[in-house]
């Protein structure tokens, strides 16, 4: 299997911006992560083939960065910041609330494969703490009521077959 | 509010609360947008560098290195082995990830053109025709807003070929990281920009000789670039006068934690931490206990030390640092060992794993703090923490290890009695507190 045509097209579109081919590796991994929700070894092989890089090079980069998931994730990655400013403003309560509501521990995916609960580090929204990310979208000044609503809304949207937490994504753009 | 500084005026944020402030039309119409670029392009590059030097602008990313000086390190006409000219790159560090820092995100979303203009001027000054903006991976929306701003600047002829008829070409490209704090370190950022693991490089060679893609490169922070148009437009004297003797201009200070009005404030540098806390609405939920004055890596200050001014030199004298301008305020309900552990857990996760001292040390420190919180600590641990820190700071390729020891060492030194109490009473349970955050984290980079 080769890399999906649309990913190849996106990468070819930005190729001229960078002096080396390897610079496209992180964009490629982002695209795969977005398309499949995680990066499998097969994906890595495909990327390596397309960018003329050995698998080891692809894998060492994929495993370095937190945003590339090397295991299958839920459709929605609920990432709650627990670093200092969010922690001072009650991120612990949010984590507890999410665990209660989703019946998972930190780092786990719900049985239906819909949600993964992750504790993340500083999202650079300390002034509006506590903050969380739902896939690509930020939510700030979150309290337990809002968190419950976020999860409920996402559940409804998933059931309706909508894409969740990617409200600003534009087709064909890797950013 | 009067800040007791007659020269002060906001440099970056005069209009950030107004609707539409992020658009190019607003910037041109209300903020003399791209006027500074027009002026700069009529000057010789060396003159632009000189203006910035005289303004006393210091890098706003954390280290506080004089920007004009950094620009002057760029070789004028670099050539490769065959005598062919080499390109030079200008890189903007927008990998804002220091806990407690959130000023660059404001610039990205509210006044992106100020930063773009600063970068084009910077490109002219160092003789570069290509700029990269390295943005942290979590900023999906922010990246897209910035790309829109860049597209608008191209459409108006401020970017691209023959800018404003000057014959100067400049292109700007966004590159997105993927969630690694260490990529805020400039050489790690350069590696990441090349599509590699974000591991810091040994210096020398410095980026001005061998930077991005092996070419001479100059890396500056978002806020640094955003200050440049003002300096060129209004003159270096005005900018320099606002600051202290060795550091010009204003600072974007992010106040977070236990304050009533957290947020980013653009302030003069002759304010004390206490005054800044007052501006941010005062301490909420109790009395002031401790402050981290410059992002998580800066050593903590006790409440009694908060009369210190927030310029680079005063904070350095007080044994801490101005860092990235994130002030984290903690009230007297906070258990300092637990707060410090929150930070150490972060460092444990984010150490890139290249140097043993940092890879092992950050794990050891986190584990020792955890042990103390769980009730298994001993008095010897406190001395041992100091010993580990001594083996880390200054012993590694980059300053990450120093950053880990900042909070670890200062908390033990300044709040030792709290640690001793925890050890005596058998941890958090002994002082009737459960640990509040699950301390299980995802995998580390190593």
Interface residues (C-beta under 8 A of the other chain):
Chain A: X17 X18 X19 X20 X22 X23 X24 X25 X26 X27 X29 X30 X60 X61 X63 X64 X65 X66 X67 X68 X82 X83 X84 X85 X87 X88 X89 X91 X92 X95 X105 X106 X107 X118 X119 X120 X121 X122 X123 X124 X125 X126 X127 X128 X129 X133 X136 X137 X138 X166 X168 X169 X170 X173 X174 X175
Chain B: X87 X96 X97 X98 X99 X100 X101 X102 X104 X105 X136 X137 X138 X139 X140 X141 X143 X144 X147 X171 X173 X174 X175 X176 X177 X178 X179 X180 X181 X192 X193 X194 X195 X196 X197 X198 X213 X215 X254 X255 X256 X257 X258 X262 X263 X264 X292 X296 X326 X328 X330 X334 X339 X342 X343 X346 X349 X350 X352 X436 X437 X438 X440 X441 X442 X445
